[in-house]
Every structure is written in C-alpha cells, then in structure tokens.
Amino acid sequence: MSYIDGFVIAVPEANRAQFIAHARTYDAIFLEVGALRVVECWGDDVPDGKLTDFRRAVQAKPDEAVAFSWIEWPDKPTRDAGMEKIMKDPRMEAAANCPFDGKRMIFGGFVPVVSLPG
C-alpha cells in the first residue's frame, strides 16, 4: 500500500500566486525522485473549532489562508529513498525562500489504513 506525507501550513493570502509557483517548481522534484503525485490545496472552508482546528494548529494570522498538501509515494522505502535524494538535491536550496513561514508547518508520514475505492 502507498505511503503519504501530509503537510499543513499558513500562507499569507497575498502570497497565493507565489505559493502556487513555488509548489509547481519544487513538487516536480518530488515526482522525479519517485512520488506518485503531489496535491496542494488552498483552504476554502476551514472553520474555527471549539478545542482545536487547522488555523490554530499552524498559528494562522487573520490575513493567512491554510494550505493542506500531501505527497503520495508507492511505499515507505521509496519515500525514504526519495526524501534522501531531495535533501541532497542542490535545487532544493532555493526552496528555503518560500512564501510562508516554514517554522509553523506541521507535517508527518502516514500509512493508509482505509482507501476507497481500493
């Protein structure tokens, strides 16, 4: 079964076009190293919760949107090898100049347990 890397970040609304351009540039590298697909989503209906929510999780400011992204890999070994290549790829150095505050990003790797249709 596949392996998923998931990400949630706060992006200034004014940086939406920059965020999309940044994603198109760097997401392509993930595909080169073995990812099956990369999906970038811009928050459209992200409600405030009573205890927690996406906005609080990334400390989003009033002028920021929440972006939710994931990378689908064929399996964890392919992901691990791909991430090792990404960390060594000199093109990724420029990714540090991203249109969001990377310190507030939350991320993790996930094993799918249900996938429909399967």
C-alpha angles and dihedrals in degrees: 000000000000127000124229132208110198129197137185120188141166114237125186108249088231089061097056095112091045090049091053092047091047091050094048091052100046101030088063089063090057089055090051091056096049111284114142094212143343122213124195117190128189115214112256104158108021107152127197111252130214096239105011141345142171093273094054092043090063096029091242115194122222091262094050133090125211116241121200118196140171140187118211117209128185090240142335096269089056089048093049092049091044093050090050089054091046091054090053097042109110091211089068092065090079090053088078087077091072126158093241140051104270091193089072095050117116117203144161146162120256138194111216112236098177126027121173127226087026 
